[in-house]
Amino acid sequence: MSKGRTKRAAQVGGTERETLSIRQRAFLREKILGSNDKEAALAAGYSLSVAENTKQKIWVKPGVLIEFKRLKERFYTAAMTFSGKQDLADIAS
């Protein structure tokens, strides 16, 4: 693995071309849970330099914004019907 990239990736948008790394998914999870970009990037394991430049280093990657919008909609829909039995962090996963 070069430059800290992970071998595993999650499929997004129905095509293999649009995949997210584990770090990207962790970043989005932290964003959904309320962290700002820098906090989310650091929590996901990105370096400080990436965390300080998320617009140029993370958000521009294919599928990241699409998946963020999908997760945000899923999270807020679930939050509106939250019964108290399901952990909201599980929704963002």
N, CA, C and O atoms as a printed pandas DataFrame, in Angstrom:
     atom_number atom_name residue_name chain_id  residue_number  x_coord  y_coord  z_coord
0              1         N          MET        A               1    0.844   -1.186    0.000
1              2        CA          MET        A               1    0.000    0.000    0.000
2              3         C          MET        A               1    0.881    1.238    0.000
3              4         O          MET        A               1    1.831    1.342    0.776
4              5         N          SER        A               2    0.560    2.154   -0.863
5              6        CA          SER        A               2    1.348    3.377   -0.915
6              7         C          SER        A               2    0.548    4.542   -0.366
7              8         O          SER        A               2   -0.675    4.594   -0.500
8              9         N          LYS        A               3    1.246    5.466    0.246
9             10        CA          LYS        A               3    0.671    6.696    0.777
10            11         C          LYS        A               3   -0.534    6.453    1.682
11            12         O          LYS        A               3   -1.483    7.237    1.674
12            13         N          GLY        A               4   -0.502    5.382    2.454
13            14        CA          GLY        A               4   -1.543    5.144    3.445
14            15         C          GLY        A               4   -2.887    4.727    2.883
15            16         O          GLY        A               4   -3.868    4.667    3.624
16            17         N          ARG        A               5   -2.957    4.440    1.610
17            18        CA          ARG        A               5   -4.236    4.022    1.035
18            19         C          ARG        A               5   -4.548    2.601    1.470
19            20         O          ARG        A               5   -3.654    1.774    1.644
20            21         N          THR        A               6   -5.803    2.343    1.637
21            22        CA          THR        A               6   -6.222    1.018    2.071
22            23         C          THR        A               6   -6.577    0.167    0.866
23            24         O          THR        A               6   -6.949    0.680   -0.189
24            25         N          LYS        A               7   -6.457   -1.135    1.039
25            26        CA          LYS        A               7   -6.809   -2.043   -0.047
26            27         C          LYS        A               7   -8.314   -2.195   -0.168
27            28         O          LYS        A               7   -8.837   -2.398   -1.264
28            29         N          ARG        A               8   -9.005   -2.097    0.944
29            30        CA          ARG        A               8  -10.458   -2.263    0.926
30            31         C          ARG        A               8  -11.132   -0.948    0.602
31            32         O          ARG        A               8  -10.675    0.120    1.010
32            33         N          ALA        A               9  -12.221   -1.037   -0.135
33            34        CA          ALA        A               9  -12.993    0.159   -0.458
34            35         C          ALA        A               9  -14.461   -0.219   -0.503
35            36         O          ALA        A               9  -14.812   -1.363   -0.790
36            37         N          ALA        A              10  -15.302    0.738   -0.221
37            38        CA          ALA        A              10  -16.739    0.511   -0.242
38            39         C          ALA        A              10  -17.299    1.006   -1.567
39            40         O          ALA        A              10  -16.907    2.060   -2.068
40            41         N          GLN        A              11  -18.205    0.243   -2.116
41            42        CA          GLN        A              11  -18.792    0.625   -3.388
42            43         C          GLN        A              11  -19.809    1.737   -3.186
43            44         O          GLN        A              11  -20.591    1.713   -2.236
44            45         N          VAL        A              12  -19.790    2.713   -4.088
45            46        CA          VAL        A              12  -20.693    3.854   -4.015
46            47         C          VAL        A              12  -21.306    4.070   -5.383
47            48         O          VAL        A              12  -20.625    3.949   -6.402
48            49         N          GLY        A              13  -22.568    4.383   -5.407
49            50        CA          GLY        A              13  -23.193    4.769   -6.652
50            51         C          GLY        A              13  -23.398    3.648   -7.652
51            52         O          GLY        A              13  -23.760    3.919   -8.797
52            53         N          GLY        A              14  -23.183    2.413   -7.268
53            54        CA          GLY        A              14  -23.468    1.301   -8.128
54            55         C          GLY        A              14  -22.383    0.925   -9.129
55            56         O          GLY        A              14  -22.563   -0.036   -9.877
56            57         N          THR        A              15  -21.269    1.641   -9.173
57            58        CA          THR        A              15  -20.206    1.276  -10.096
58            59         C          THR        A              15  -18.917    1.057   -9.333
59            60         O          THR        A              15  -18.663    1.709   -8.320
60            61         N          GLU        A              16  -18.113    0.146   -9.819
61            62        CA          GLU        A              16  -16.840   -0.129   -9.158
62            63         C          GLU        A              16  -15.897    1.062   -9.250
63            64         O          GLU        A              16  -15.020    1.224   -8.402
64            65         N          ARG        A              17  -16.066    1.894  -10.268
65            66        CA          ARG        A              17  -15.195    3.046  -10.460
66            67         C          ARG        A              17  -15.352    4.059   -9.332
67            68         O          ARG        A              17  -14.402    4.757   -8.977
68            69         N          GLU        A              18  -16.551    4.133   -8.776
69            70        CA          GLU        A              18  -16.823    5.102   -7.716
70            71         C          GLU        A              18  -16.709    4.423   -6.352
71            72         O          GLU        A              18  -17.720    4.077   -5.742
72            73         N          THR        A              19  -15.497    4.235   -5.883
73            74        CA          THR        A              19  -15.307    3.593   -4.589
74            75         C          THR        A              19  -14.706    4.575   -3.605
75            76         O          THR        A              19  -13.986    5.502   -3.977
76            77         N          LEU        A              20  -15.016    4.351   -2.351
77            78        CA          LEU        A              20  -14.472    5.175   -1.273
78            79         C          LEU        A              20  -13.542    4.315   -0.437
79            80         O          LEU        A              20  -13.803    3.137   -0.195
80            81         N          SER        A              21  -12.460    4.927   -0.007
81            82        CA          SER        A              21  -11.549    4.230    0.892
82            83         C          SER        A              21  -12.163    4.171    2.292
83            84         O          SER        A              21  -13.148    4.848    2.587
84            85         N          ILE        A              22  -11.572    3.365    3.121
85            86        CA          ILE        A              22  -12.042    3.281    4.506
86            87         C          ILE        A              22  -11.888    4.636    5.191
87            88         O          ILE        A              22  -12.751    5.031    5.975
88            89         N          ARG        A              23  -10.814    5.344    4.910
89            90        CA          ARG        A              23  -10.624    6.679    5.497
90            91         C          ARG        A              23  -11.700    7.655    5.025
91            92         O          ARG        A              23  -12.226    8.437    5.817
92            93         N          GLN        A              24  -12.023    7.605    3.740
93            94        CA          GLN        A              24  -13.063    8.499    3.234
94            95         C          GLN        A              24  -14.391    8.212    3.913
95            96         O          GLN        A              24  -15.111    9.137    4.287
96            97         N          ARG        A              25  -14.721    6.938    4.075
97            98        CA          ARG        A              25  -15.973    6.576    4.754
98            99         C          ARG        A              25  -15.945    7.025    6.219
99           100         O          ARG        A              25  -16.952    7.504    6.741
100          101         N          ALA        A              26  -14.802    6.872    6.876
101          102        CA          ALA        A              26  -14.676    7.315    8.272
102          103         C          ALA        A              26  -14.820    8.833    8.354
103          104         O          ALA        A              26  -15.455    9.346    9.275
104          105         N          PHE        A              27  -14.239    9.547    7.404
105          106        CA          PHE        A              27  -14.364   11.009    7.340
106          107         C          PHE        A              27  -15.834   11.399    7.222
107          108         O          PHE        A              27  -16.308   12.271    7.950
108          109         N          LEU        A              28  -16.549   10.760    6.313
109          110        CA          LEU        A              28  -17.963   11.080    6.116
110          111         C          LEU        A              28  -18.786   10.740    7.352
111          112         O          LEU        A              28  -19.704   11.476    7.711
112          113         N          ARG        A              29  -18.463    9.639    7.996
113          114        CA          ARG        A              29  -19.177    9.272    9.228
114          115         C          ARG        A              29  -19.015   10.360   10.286
115          116         O          ARG        A              29  -19.984   10.757   10.934
116          117         N          GLU        A              30  -17.788   10.837   10.453
117          118        CA          GLU        A              30  -17.533   11.896   11.424
118          119         C          GLU        A              30  -18.260   13.189   11.041
119          120         O          GLU        A              30  -18.756   13.903   11.912
120          121         N          LYS        A              31  -18.321   13.484    9.761
121          122        CA          LYS        A              31  -19.038   14.673    9.298
122          123         C          LYS        A              31  -20.520   14.560    9.630
123          124         O          LYS        A              31  -21.125   15.514   10.120
124          125         N          ILE        A              32  -21.103   13.399    9.364
125          126        CA          ILE        A              32  -22.521   13.185    9.651
126          127         C          ILE        A              32  -22.794   13.321   11.143
127          128         O          ILE        A              32  -23.856   13.796   11.544
128          129         N          LEU        A              33  -21.842   12.907   11.954
129          130        CA          LEU        A              33  -22.018   12.979   13.403
130          131         C          LEU        A              33  -21.724   14.363   13.972
131          132         O          LEU        A              33  -21.814   14.566   15.183
132          133         N          GLY        A              34  -21.366   15.335   13.092
133          134        CA          GLY        A              34  -21.254   16.716   13.535
134          135         C          GLY        A              34  -19.872   17.330   13.582
135          136         O          GLY        A              34  -19.739   18.497   13.952
136          137         N          SER        A              35  -18.849   16.595   13.225
137          138        CA          SER        A              35  -17.492   17.165   13.249
138          139         C          SER        A              35  -17.295   18.133   12.088
139          140         O          SER        A              35  -17.921   18.000   11.036
140          141         N          ASN        A              36  -16.415   19.108   12.296
141          142        CA          ASN        A              36  -16.046   19.959   11.166
142          143         C          ASN        A              36  -15.064   19.182   10.292
143          144         O          ASN        A              36  -14.630   18.091   10.661
144          145         N          ASP        A              37  -14.713   19.745    9.131
145          146        CA          ASP        A              37  -13.856   19.026    8.187
146          147         C          ASP        A              37  -12.530   18.599    8.801
147          148         O          ASP        A              37  -12.117   17.450    8.645
148          149         N          LYS        A              38  -11.865   19.503    9.491
149          150        CA          LYS        A              38  -10.555   19.203   10.052
150          151         C          LYS        A              38  -10.644   18.106   11.107
151          152         O          LYS        A              38   -9.853   17.162   11.093
152          153         N          GLU        A              39  -11.600   18.226   12.017
153          154        CA          GLU        A              39  -11.781   17.212   13.064
154          155         C          GLU        A              39  -12.110   15.850   12.455
155          156         O          GLU        A              39  -11.579   14.823   12.878
156          157         N          ALA        A              40  -12.989   15.858   11.461
157          158        CA          ALA        A              40  -13.392   14.607   10.815
158          159         C          ALA        A              40  -12.214   13.942   10.120
159          160         O          ALA        A              40  -12.044   12.726   10.204
160          161         N          ALA        A              41  -11.410   14.727    9.441
161          162        CA          ALA        A              41  -10.246   14.173    8.735
162          163         C          ALA        A              41   -9.234   13.579    9.712
163          164         O          ALA        A              41   -8.708   12.490    9.480
164          165         N          LEU        A              42   -8.967   14.289   10.794
165          166        CA          LEU        A              42   -8.023   13.778   11.787
166          167         C          LEU        A              42   -8.555   12.500   12.442
167          168         O          LEU        A              42   -7.804   11.547   12.651
168          169         N          ALA        A              43   -9.839   12.484   12.760
169          170        CA          ALA        A              43  -10.442   11.299   13.372
170          171         C          ALA        A              43  -10.409   10.097   12.421
171          172         O          ALA        A              43  -10.338    8.948   12.859
172          173         N          ALA        A              44  -10.460   10.378   11.127
173          174        CA          ALA        A              44  -10.434    9.310   10.125
174          175         C          ALA        A              44   -9.022    8.813    9.830
175          176         O          ALA        A              44   -8.840    7.840    9.098
176          177         N          GLY        A              45   -8.027    9.484   10.400
177          178        CA          GLY        A              45   -6.657    9.032   10.222
178          179         C          GLY        A              45   -5.860    9.773    9.168
179          180         O          GLY        A              45   -4.754    9.358    8.823
180          181         N          TYR        A              46   -6.405   10.863    8.650
181          182        CA          TYR        A              46   -5.656   11.667    7.685
182          183         C          TYR        A              46   -4.595   12.494    8.415
183          184         O          TYR        A              46   -4.709   12.758    9.612
184          185         N          SER        A              47   -3.577   12.891    7.681
185          186        CA          SER        A              47   -2.526   13.737    8.242
186          187         C          SER        A              47   -3.053   15.150    8.462
187          188         O          SER        A              47   -4.096   15.521    7.923
188          189         N          LEU        A              48   -2.339   15.924    9.243
189          190        CA          LEU        A              48   -2.723   17.305    9.509
190          191         C          LEU        A              48   -2.786   18.116    8.226
191          192         O          LEU        A              48   -3.683   18.943    8.066
192          193         N          SER        A              49   -1.854   17.896    7.311
193          194        CA          SER        A              49   -1.858   18.668    6.062
194          195         C          SER        A              49   -3.102   18.383    5.222
195          196         O          SER        A              49   -3.651   19.293    4.600
196          197         N          VAL        A              50   -3.545   17.138    5.200
197          198        CA          VAL        A              50   -4.789   16.808    4.493
198          199         C          VAL        A              50   -5.979   17.394    5.245
199          200         O          VAL        A              50   -6.895   17.946    4.635
200          201         N          ALA        A              51   -5.964   17.274    6.568
201          202        CA          ALA        A              51   -7.069   17.780    7.391
202          203         C          ALA        A              51   -7.255   19.287    7.235
203          204         O          ALA        A              51   -8.372   19.793    7.351
204          205         N          GLU        A              52   -6.181   19.992    6.975
205          206        CA          GLU        A              52   -6.271   21.447    6.790
206          207         C          GLU        A              52   -6.634   21.832    5.365
207          208         O          GLU        A              52   -6.835   23.012    5.079
208          209         N          ASN        A              53   -6.723   20.863    4.473
209          210        CA          ASN        A              53   -7.043   21.134    3.072
210          211         C          ASN        A              53   -8.056   20.129    2.528
211          212         O          ASN        A              53   -7.860   19.572    1.447
212          213         N          THR        A              54   -9.123   19.898    3.264
213          214        CA          THR        A              54  -10.081   18.860    2.881
214          215         C          THR        A              54  -10.769   19.150    1.555
215          216         O          THR        A              54  -11.091   18.224    0.809
216          217         N          LYS        A              55  -10.996   20.415    1.255
217          218        CA          LYS        A              55  -11.670   20.738   -0.015
218          219         C          LYS        A              55  -10.843   20.292   -1.209
219          220         O          LYS        A              55  -11.393   19.842   -2.214
220          221         N          GLN        A              56   -9.522   20.417   -1.105
221          222        CA          GLN        A              56   -8.648   20.035   -2.209
222          223         C          GLN        A              56   -8.194   18.581   -2.135
223          224         O          GLN        A              56   -7.760   18.020   -3.142
224          225         N          LYS        A              57   -8.286   17.962   -0.957
225          226        CA          LYS        A              57   -7.729   16.624   -0.778
226          227         C          LYS        A              57   -8.773   15.516   -0.604
227          228         O          LYS        A              57   -8.499   14.363   -0.939
228          229         N          ILE        A              58   -9.948   15.838   -0.093
229          230        CA          ILE        A              58  -10.948   14.800    0.163
230          231         C          ILE        A              58  -12.217   15.030   -0.660
231          232         O          ILE        A              58  -12.663   14.138   -1.382
232          233         N          TRP        A              59  -12.787   16.215   -0.550
233          234        CA          TRP        A              59  -14.067   16.474   -1.197
234          235         C          TRP        A              59  -14.022   16.373   -2.719
235          236         O          TRP        A              59  -15.054   16.125   -3.341
236          237         N          VAL        A              60  -12.863   16.557   -3.329
237          238        CA          VAL        A              60  -12.758   16.497   -4.793
238          239         C          VAL        A              60  -12.699   15.075   -5.332
239          240         O          VAL        A              60  -12.824   14.869   -6.540
240          241         N          LYS        A              61  -12.513   14.102   -4.468
241          242        CA          LYS        A              61  -12.420   12.708   -4.911
242          243         C          LYS        A              61  -13.788   12.213   -5.391
243          244         O          LYS        A              61  -14.819   12.566   -4.818
244          245         N          PRO        A              62  -13.787   11.394   -6.446
245          246        CA          PRO        A              62  -15.054   10.882   -6.988
246          247         C          PRO        A              62  -15.870   10.141   -5.934
247          248         O          PRO        A              62  -15.343    9.311   -5.193
248          249         N          GLY        A              63  -17.120   10.442   -5.881
249          250        CA          GLY        A              63  -18.030    9.728   -5.003
250          251         C          GLY        A              63  -18.157   10.255   -3.588
251          252         O          GLY        A              63  -19.124    9.916   -2.905
252          253         N          VAL        A              64  -17.226   11.066   -3.118
253          254        CA          VAL        A              64  -17.265   11.518   -1.718
254          255         C          VAL        A              64  -18.507   12.382   -1.467
255          256         O          VAL        A              64  -19.241   12.134   -0.510
256          257         N          LEU        A              65  -18.747   13.366   -2.289
257          258        CA          LEU        A              65  -19.905   14.239   -2.093
258          259         C          LEU        A              65  -21.214   13.477   -2.310
259          260         O          LEU        A              65  -22.190   13.694   -1.593
260          261         N          ILE        A              66  -21.228   12.591   -3.293
261          262        CA          ILE        A              66  -22.427   11.780   -3.546
262          263         C          ILE        A              66  -22.764   10.934   -2.328
263          264         O          ILE        A              66  -23.917   10.879   -1.899
264          265         N          GLU        A              67  -21.753   10.277   -1.773
265          266        CA          GLU        A              67  -21.979    9.434   -0.600
266          267         C          GLU        A              67  -22.347   10.268    0.618
267          268         O          GLU        A              67  -23.164    9.837    1.431
268          269         N          PHE        A              68  -21.762   11.449    0.760
269          270        CA          PHE        A              68  -22.108   12.331    1.872
270          271         C          PHE        A              68  -23.591   12.705    1.809
271          272         O          PHE        A              68  -24.288   12.669    2.824
272          273         N          LYS        A              69  -24.061   13.057    0.636
273          274        CA          LYS        A              69  -25.477   13.423    0.484
274          275         C          LYS        A              69  -26.380   12.236    0.794
275          276         O          LYS        A              69  -27.424   12.397    1.427
276          277         N          ARG        A              70  -25.980   11.032    0.345
277          278        CA          ARG        A              70  -26.767    9.836    0.612
278          279         C          ARG        A              70  -26.813    9.536    2.116
279          280         O          ARG        A              70  -27.878    9.258    2.668
280          281         N          LEU        A              71  -25.653    9.594    2.766
281          282        CA          LEU        A              71  -25.597    9.333    4.205
282          283         C          LEU        A              71  -26.359   10.379    5.000
283          284         O          LEU        A              71  -27.047   10.053    5.968
284          285         N          LYS        A              72  -26.237   11.634    4.592
285          286        CA          LYS        A              72  -26.933   12.718    5.281
286          287         C          LYS        A              72  -28.446   12.515    5.216
287          288         O          LYS        A              72  -29.147   12.675    6.215
288          289         N          GLU        A              73  -28.931   12.167    4.046
289          290        CA          GLU        A              73  -30.372   11.917    3.898
290          291         C          GLU        A              73  -30.798   10.724    4.744
291          292         O          GLU        A              73  -31.830   10.766    5.413
292          293         N          ARG        A              74  -30.002    9.665    4.711
293          294        CA          ARG        A              74  -30.307    8.464    5.501
294          295         C          ARG        A              74  -30.286    8.772    6.996
295          296         O          ARG        A              74  -31.171    8.339    7.734
296          297         N          PHE        A              75  -29.286    9.512    7.436
297          298        CA          PHE        A              75  -29.147    9.858    8.845
298          299         C          PHE        A              75  -30.320   10.705    9.330
299          300         O          PHE        A              75  -30.920   10.410   10.363
300          301         N          TYR        A              76  -30.639   11.747    8.588
301          302        CA          TYR        A              76  -31.699   12.636    9.035
302          303         C          TYR        A              76  -33.075   12.003    8.938
303          304         O          TYR        A              76  -33.946   12.297    9.757
304          305         N          THR        A              77  -33.289   11.147    7.960
305          306        CA          THR        A              77  -34.554   10.414    7.886
306          307         C          THR        A              77  -34.694    9.504    9.099
307          308         O          THR        A              77  -35.750    9.447    9.729
308          309         N          ALA        A              78  -33.624    8.798    9.414
309          310        CA          ALA        A              78  -33.648    7.907   10.575
310          311         C          ALA        A              78  -33.786    8.688   11.877
311          312         O          ALA        A              78  -34.486    8.253   12.792
312          313         N          ALA        A              79  -33.127    9.829   11.963
313          314        CA          ALA        A              79  -33.200   10.643   13.177
314          315         C          ALA        A              79  -34.622   11.149   13.411
315          316         O          ALA        A              79  -35.059   11.287   14.554
316          317         N          MET        A              80  -35.334   11.421   12.331
317          318        CA          MET        A              80  -36.710   11.917   12.464
318          319         C          MET        A              80  -37.640   10.834   13.002
319          320         O          MET        A              80  -38.653   11.138   13.632
320          321         N          THR        A              81  -37.297    9.580   12.755
321          322        CA          THR        A              81  -38.131    8.477   13.221
322          323         C          THR        A              81  -37.456    7.695   14.341
323          324         O          THR        A              81  -37.855    6.570   14.641
324          325         N          PHE        A              82  -36.446    8.279   14.954
325          326        CA          PHE        A              82  -35.656    7.628   15.986
326          327         C          PHE        A              82  -36.543    7.158   17.133
327          328         O          PHE        A              82  -37.324    7.930   17.690
328          329         N          SER        A              83  -36.410    5.886   17.471
329          330        CA          SER        A              83  -37.245    5.316   18.527
330          331         C          SER        A              83  -36.519    5.205   19.862
331          332         O          SER        A              83  -37.127    4.828   20.864
332          333         N          GLY        A              84  -35.222    5.529   19.891
333          334        CA          GLY        A              84  -34.466    5.407   21.119
334          335         C          GLY        A              84  -33.780    4.067   21.267
335          336         O          GLY        A              84  -33.019    3.871   22.214
336          337         N          LYS        A              85  -34.027    3.141   20.360
337          338        CA          LYS        A              85  -33.450    1.812   20.460
338          339         C          LYS        A              85  -32.231    1.633   19.568
339          340         O          LYS        A              85  -31.429    0.726   19.794
340          341         N          GLN        A              86  -32.083    2.469   18.577
341          342        CA          GLN        A              86  -30.978    2.312   17.632
342          343         C          GLN        A              86  -29.958    3.421   17.848
343          344         O          GLN        A              86  -30.318    4.590   17.987
344          345         N          ASP        A              87  -28.692    3.049   17.875
345          346        CA          ASP        A              87  -27.615    4.024   18.044
346          347         C          ASP        A              87  -27.456    4.814   16.756
347          348         O          ASP        A              87  -27.298    4.230   15.684
348          349         N          LEU        A              88  -27.496    6.142   16.853
349          350        CA          LEU        A              88  -27.366    6.974   15.654
350          351         C          LEU        A              88  -26.038    6.787   14.959
351          352         O          LEU        A              88  -25.951    6.987   13.748
352          353         N          ALA        A              89  -25.004    6.412   15.685
353          354        CA          ALA        A              89  -23.708    6.165   15.051
354          355         C          ALA        A              89  -23.795    4.990   14.086
355          356         O          ALA        A              89  -23.081    4.971   13.084
356          357         N          ASP        A              90  -24.653    4.007   14.362
357          358        CA          ASP        A              90  -24.835    2.875   13.469
358          359         C          ASP        A              90  -25.460    3.323   12.148
359          360         O          ASP        A              90  -25.166    2.748   11.100
360          361         N          ILE        A              91  -26.300    4.322   12.188
361          362        CA          ILE        A              91  -26.957    4.822   10.990
362          363         C          ILE        A              91  -25.935    5.403   10.034
363          364         O          ILE        A              91  -26.074    5.260    8.819
364          365         N          ALA        A              92  -24.915    6.053   10.561
365          366        CA          ALA        A              92  -23.907    6.700    9.733
366          367         C          ALA        A              92  -22.896    5.715    9.179
367          368         O          ALA        A              92  -22.076    6.092    8.342
368          369         N          SER        A              93  -22.927    4.489    9.608
369          370        CA          SER        A              93  -21.969    3.472    9.135
370          371         C          SER        A              93  -22.405    2.875    7.826
371          372         O          SER        A              93  -21.720    2.007    7.285
